[in-house]
Amino acid sequence: MTYTVTVIGGGTGSFSVLSGLKNRDELSIQSIVTMMDSGGDSGRLRDEFGVLPPGDARRCLIALSEESQLLRDLLDFRFSDAPLEDRNLGNLLLLALTKQLGSERRAIDAFGRLLKIKGQVIAVTWTRTHLFAELADGTLIRGEANISVPKHDAAIPIARVFLKPQAAANPAALEAIGRSNFIVLAPGDLFTSTVPNLLVRGIPQALQRARAPLIYIMNLMTKHGETDGFTASRHLAEIIRYGGRVPDAILAHNGKVPANLALNYEAEESYPVPLDADAVRQLGVRLIKVEDVMLKKSLVRHDPVRTSNALVSMFEELDPAAQS
């Protein structure tokens, strides 16, 4: 049985999920990616050339590429010396394609063909918009980068996030959601990678209309300045708040973070997300899948193979046709 799977997210979370799902022959993959980045090389290109930030789309394109590892590494290469210091080669190529072909949409499609991607990468919106956060004390923070790496008092919690100007959904993203067999919300910083997609006008409504089961991959760690003290159910409550739909299932990590890695993250006030399963069920989630999905390396990330295996298992559990 072939499933059409739509992964919604951005950053390293989508990269990990897509890298694993790409290798499953029974899946047709669609990646809807956030376009609100304002930091690093993407932010500089956005400011200097007036284009949409290319970084998240680039990561997803590389994740789905069936080209050689050498080429994928090359397109992820970041210069260290002036005058190209901190410039990313893949971002520059996407910028060149945008200028040559006349639009970001054509550039992403062309880059996908050059990379021989398995699936499709779809921008969530073509609107040039910025992410804002309103803190509990009323302070407004402008820009994804300033929310993700706070210059303000990070102890003050985020009360809400919003886009300005309001963004309209890319019609292709709405179509992708509508034809999905399964929809997956990738892990990632809650308010700067995942929720921004749900702020785009039309996306929550499409999720609510969709018959496809919605799966949320729970973050492994909290993020200082965004989700301090958040449990799994608190993450889930924010997804429901902005998406207007209760996920049918969540995938949570089973296991401890190695002590040496945990110490590094504690220095950044980042801690493992506790799975409060009873509270998650009370929110209406019908399937909680608990697996060891962590990559055992220098950073706490989702392992592409383990995560994809767990997701395919969930697809079979949630698919009525597979159960009959």
C-alpha positions, 0 to 999 in steps of 0.5 A: 500500500502506498501512502501520501504523507505530508510533513509540516515544519522547518529546520532540523526537525523536518530534515531528520524526518524527511531524511528517514521517510525518503528511503521508504518505497511505500511513501509519497512525500510532500514537505510543507515548509515554513518561510518566516526565518529571519536569522543567519544567512537566510535573514541576510539574503532576505534583507539584502535581496528582498527574497523569502528566506531560503534556508528551511526550504534548502534543508528539506530539498537536501533531505529529500535528494537522491543525489550523492552525499558529496553533492548534498554536503556541498549544498550545505557548505558554509563559507568561513572567510570574508567576503563570503563569511557565513554564507551558505552555498545552497542558499546562494544557489537558490537566490541565483535561481530565483533571480534567473527564473523570476520567482521563489516557487520556480527556484524551489521546483528547479532546485528539486529537479537538480537534486533529484528529490523524492517527493515535493517541497512546498512553501507554506506561503509566498507572503513576505511576513514576519513572526512576532511574539507577545510576552506575558508582560506585553512586550512585543518581539519582532522576528523569528531570530529574536524569538529563537535567540532571545535578547530580552528576558527569556524568563518572561513566557510567550503569551502568543505568536502572530504574523505581520502582515497576515499571510495567505496559504500557498494554494499548493500547500492546501492541495497537499494537505487535502490529498494526504493519507497522513499529516505529520507535524515535524519536531522543532522549536515550537513557536519558531518552527512548528506553530508559524505554519499554523499561523498562515491563513488557510492552513488551520482550516485545511487541517480541520477539513482533512480526513487524514490522521494528524500525527505530532512528533514530540520534541525531545528537549525544551527550548529556553525562552520558548517552552521552559517547563513545558510537558508534552501536553503543554506542547500539544495544547499550543498545537491545538490552540493554533491549529484548531485540531487535536492530533490523532496521535503523538510520537514520543521518545522513550529513553534518557538523554546521555548524561554528557549531552544532558549537561551541555543542554542544561547549560542552555537551560534546555531539558527533556520534555516529560511525557505526561501521558494521562494529560495528553489523553485527556486532550483527546489524542487516541494513540501515543507511540513511545519509541527510542527515536533519538540519534546517539551523537553529539546533539540531541536530535531525532534519528531519521531511521528510527523515526521513520520506522516508528511513523510507518508503524503508526500509519499502519495502526491508524489506517482502517484499511490496513486493519481490515 
